[in-house]
Amino acid sequence: MEALWWILIILSFGLGYLGLVFPAIPSILMFWVAAFIYKYLVGDELSIMFWLVLIVLTILVFLSDMAITQYYVKKLGGTKAGQVAAIIGIIVGMFVYPPLGVIFVPIFLVFIVELVMFRKVKPAFYASLGSLLAFVTTTMFKVIVYTLIVVWFLLDIFLF
């Protein structure tokens, strides 16, 4: 039976990584599922440090999407309205043609909002480019965080 639990743990980790491409999958929550499967079904304890790190990394993942998106849109000349449009675009994009919707819906929304604000194509294009850079940056950040979680999980089980 323990083999089945380990398969579910590995599948949960896999779904967590798959959520990078299909944002409708709640990636970070899949890592929590794996930890809970281990704790309650395999029956072994994970250290308090593991749980604290998991909490901190979860908060960072949630905050990084919004903060990095706002940063890049602003850095490339976007307005507050463009920053809000980027965040709304990420949320809407999860449901509109996943996984590409999460990339293209924010770009499109920021472009339209900034075009209305600036009435010029070039500044609107640069602001929308900030949305694309934010997506790439947050995805790379999440890959690092998710890998850190898996490594910490394995170290906590087999070494600590």
C-alpha positions in Angstrom: 0.0 0.0 0.0 2.9 2.3 0.7 3.9 2.1 -2.9 0.5 3.5 -3.9 1.0 6.5 -1.6 4.5 7.1 -3.1 3.0 7.0 -6.6 0.4 9.6 -5.5 3.2 11.8 -4.0 5.1 11.6 -7.2 2.0 12.4 -9.2 1.3 15.4 -7.0 4.7 16.7 -7.5 4.3 16.2 -11.3 1.0 18.0 -11.3 2.7 20.8 -9.4 5.2 21.2 -12.2 2.5 20.8 -14.9 0.7 23.7 -13.3 3.5 25.9 -14.6 2.2 25.3 -18.1 -1.5 24.8 -17.2 -2.2 27.5 -14.6 -5.7 26.1 -13.9 -3.8 23.5 -11.9 -3.1 24.9 -8.4 0.6 24.1 -8.5 1.8 25.1 -5.1 -1.2 23.3 -3.5 -0.1 20.0 -5.2 3.1 20.2 -3.2 1.0 20.5 -0.1 -1.0 17.5 -1.2 2.2 15.5 -1.5 3.3 16.5 2.0 0.0 15.6 3.5 -0.1 12.3 1.7 3.3 11.5 3.2 2.4 12.7 6.7 -1.0 11.0 7.0 -0.9 8.0 4.7 2.7 7.0 4.8 2.7 7.8 8.4 6.0 9.5 8.9 6.6 12.9 10.3 8.1 15.8 8.4 10.1 18.3 10.4 8.7 21.6 11.7 11.3 23.3 9.6 10.0 21.7 6.5 6.4 23.0 7.2 7.7 26.5 8.0 9.7 26.6 4.8 6.7 25.3 2.8 4.5 28.1 4.3 7.1 30.8 3.5 7.6 29.5 -0.1 3.8 29.2 -0.6 3.4 32.9 0.4 6.3 33.9 -1.9 4.7 32.1 -4.8 1.4 33.8 -4.3 2.9 37.2 -3.9 5.4 36.9 -6.8 2.8 36.7 -9.5 1.3 40.0 -8.6 4.5 41.8 -7.5 6.6 40.8 -10.5 3.8 41.6 -12.9 3.3 45.0 -11.5 7.0 45.7 -11.4 7.6 44.8 -15.1 4.6 46.6 -16.4 5.5 49.7 -14.5 9.2 49.4 -15.4 8.3 49.4 -19.1 6.2 52.5 -18.9 2.8 51.1 -17.9 0.3 52.9 -15.8 -1.5 51.7 -12.7 -4.4 50.8 -14.9 -2.0 48.7 -17.0 -0.7 47.0 -13.9 -4.3 46.1 -12.8 -5.1 44.9 -16.3 -2.1 42.6 -16.2 -3.3 41.0 -12.9 -6.8 40.7 -14.2 -5.4 39.2 -17.4 -3.5 36.5 -15.5 -6.7 35.5 -13.6 -8.9 35.6 -16.8 -6.2 33.9 -18.8 -6.3 30.8 -16.5 -9.7 30.1 -17.9 -9.4 31.4 -21.5 -7.5 28.9 -23.7 -5.1 27.5 -21.1 -2.1 27.4 -21.0 -1.6 30.1 -23.6 -4.3 32.3 -22.2 -2.2 33.1 -19.1 0.4 34.5 -21.4 -1.6 36.3 -24.1 -4.6 37.6 -22.2 -2.6 39.8 -19.9 -0.5 41.0 -22.9 -3.6 41.9 -24.8 -5.4 43.5 -21.9 -2.4 45.6 -20.9 -2.0 46.7 -24.6 -5.6 47.7 -24.9 -5.6 49.6 -21.6 -2.4 51.4 -22.3 -3.5 52.2 -25.8 -6.5 53.9 -24.4 -4.4 55.7 -21.8 -1.5 56.8 -24.1 -3.3 56.8 -27.4 0.0 55.6 -29.0 1.0 52.1 -30.0 4.7 52.1 -29.0 4.2 52.8 -25.2 1.3 50.5 -25.1 3.4 47.7 -26.7 6.2 48.2 -24.3 3.9 48.1 -21.3 2.3 44.9 -22.6 5.8 43.4 -23.1 6.3 43.9 -19.4 3.5 41.4 -18.9 5.3 38.8 -20.9 8.6 39.4 -19.1 6.7 39.0 -15.8 5.3 35.7 -16.9 8.7 34.3 -17.9 10.3 35.6 -14.6 7.6 34.2 -12.3 7.7 30.9 -14.1 11.4 30.6 -13.7 11.0 31.6 -10.0 8.4 29.0 -9.5 10.6 26.3 -11.1 13.3 27.1 -8.6 10.9 27.2 -5.6 9.1 24.0 -6.6 12.5 22.2 -7.0 13.6 23.5 -3.6 10.4 22.1 -2.1 11.0 18.7 -3.6 14.6 18.6 -2.6 13.8 19.7 0.9 11.1 17.1 1.1 13.4 14.3 0.1 16.2 15.5 2.3 13.8 15.7 5.3 12.7 12.2 4.6 16.0 10.5 3.9 18.6 12.5 5.8 17.0 14.5 8.7 
